[in-house]
Amino acid sequence: GMFVMGSADKSVYNVVMQLLSPETGVTPQITATPVKHFLHFPQEMLSFFDLQTRVIQRCGGVLLGWRLSSDRYAALNPAKKTEEQ
């Protein structure tokens, strides 16, 4: 998942390298953040790619996955990235 994304997207590759390298001098963090922090209005529907763009714009982060309200577990690198959820 992450390694495939990293090979396709240079910004993701850089994040993966920071996460895996103990010599960067930066302590990378992986956090679970409620999607409401990235929505323009409460019932807004976004695709994974749209939400990823918002995350990058807002905090420079990388969206690794998401958990839909109907799902028990989060999906890392979800298959249906272009569908609004």
HUDAKA-V293359 format. One record per residue. N is the residue number from 0. RES is the residue in one letter. PHI is phi in whole degrees, 0 to 359 (NA if undefined). OMEGA is omega in whole degrees, -180 to 180 (* if undefined). BURIAL is b if it has 24 or more other ideal C-beta (glycine too) atoms within 12 Angstrom, else e. Layout:
n=N res=RES phi=PHI omega=OMEGA burial=BURIAL
n=N res=RES phi=PHI omega=OMEGA burial=BURIAL
//
This chain:
n=0 res=G phi=NA omega=-175 burial=e
n=1 res=M phi=296 omega=-177 burial=e
n=2 res=F phi=289 omega=176 burial=e
n=3 res=V phi=293 omega=178 burial=e
n=4 res=M phi=299 omega=-179 burial=b
n=5 res=G phi=297 omega=180 burial=e
n=6 res=S phi=286 omega=-178 burial=e
n=7 res=A phi=266 omega=-174 burial=e
n=8 res=D phi=227 omega=-175 burial=e
n=9 res=K phi=299 omega=-180 burial=e
n=10 res=S phi=294 omega=177 burial=e
n=11 res=V phi=291 omega=178 burial=b
n=12 res=Y phi=303 omega=-180 burial=e
n=13 res=N phi=298 omega=178 burial=e
n=14 res=V phi=294 omega=179 burial=b
n=15 res=V phi=300 omega=179 burial=b
n=16 res=M phi=296 omega=176 burial=e
n=17 res=Q phi=295 omega=-180 burial=e
n=18 res=L phi=295 omega=-175 burial=e
n=19 res=L phi=267 omega=-176 burial=e
n=20 res=S phi=261 omega=179 burial=e
n=21 res=P phi=283 omega=-173 burial=e
n=22 res=E phi=259 omega=-176 burial=e
n=23 res=T phi=283 omega=-177 burial=e
n=24 res=G phi=78 omega=179 burial=e
n=25 res=V phi=243 omega=176 burial=e
n=26 res=T phi=262 omega=-179 burial=e
n=27 res=P phi=292 omega=-180 burial=e
n=28 res=Q phi=229 omega=171 burial=e
n=29 res=I phi=247 omega=-178 burial=e
n=30 res=T phi=233 omega=172 burial=e
n=31 res=A phi=257 omega=-176 burial=e
n=32 res=T phi=238 omega=177 burial=e
n=33 res=P phi=300 omega=-177 burial=e
n=34 res=V phi=298 omega=-178 burial=b
n=35 res=K phi=302 omega=179 burial=e
n=36 res=H phi=289 omega=-177 burial=e
n=37 res=F phi=244 omega=-179 burial=b
n=38 res=L phi=270 omega=176 burial=e
n=39 res=H phi=275 omega=175 burial=e
n=40 res=F phi=211 omega=-169 burial=e
n=41 res=P phi=306 omega=-175 burial=e
n=42 res=Q phi=260 omega=-179 burial=e
n=43 res=E phi=297 omega=178 burial=e
n=44 res=M phi=255 omega=-180 burial=e
n=45 res=L phi=228 omega=170 burial=b
n=46 res=S phi=279 omega=177 burial=e
n=47 res=F phi=302 omega=-179 burial=b
n=48 res=F phi=295 omega=178 burial=e
n=49 res=D phi=296 omega=179 burial=b
n=50 res=L phi=294 omega=177 burial=b
n=51 res=Q phi=301 omega=178 burial=b
n=52 res=T phi=299 omega=179 burial=e
n=53 res=R phi=298 omega=-180 burial=b
n=54 res=V phi=297 omega=179 burial=b
n=55 res=I phi=298 omega=-178 burial=e
n=56 res=Q phi=295 omega=-174 burial=e
n=57 res=R phi=282 omega=-173 burial=e
n=58 res=C phi=223 omega=-180 burial=e
n=59 res=G phi=75 omega=-178 burial=e
n=60 res=G phi=276 omega=178 burial=b
n=61 res=V phi=236 omega=178 burial=b
n=62 res=L phi=279 omega=-179 burial=b
n=63 res=L phi=270 omega=-178 burial=b
n=64 res=G phi=183 omega=176 burial=b
n=65 res=W phi=205 omega=176 burial=b
n=66 res=R phi=235 omega=176 burial=e
n=67 res=L phi=286 omega=-177 burial=e
n=68 res=S phi=300 omega=180 burial=e
n=69 res=S phi=276 omega=-177 burial=e
n=70 res=D phi=258 omega=178 burial=e
n=71 res=R phi=281 omega=-176 burial=e
n=72 res=Y phi=242 omega=176 burial=e
n=73 res=A phi=288 omega=176 burial=e
n=74 res=A phi=252 omega=174 burial=e
n=75 res=L phi=276 omega=-179 burial=e
n=76 res=N phi=50 omega=-176 burial=b
n=77 res=P phi=298 omega=-177 burial=b
n=78 res=A phi=291 omega=-174 burial=e
n=79 res=K phi=264 omega=-175 burial=e
n=80 res=K phi=283 omega=-176 burial=b
n=81 res=T phi=265 omega=-178 burial=e
n=82 res=E phi=276 omega=176 burial=e
n=83 res=E phi=288 omega=-177 burial=e
n=84 res=Q phi=236 omega=* burial=b
//
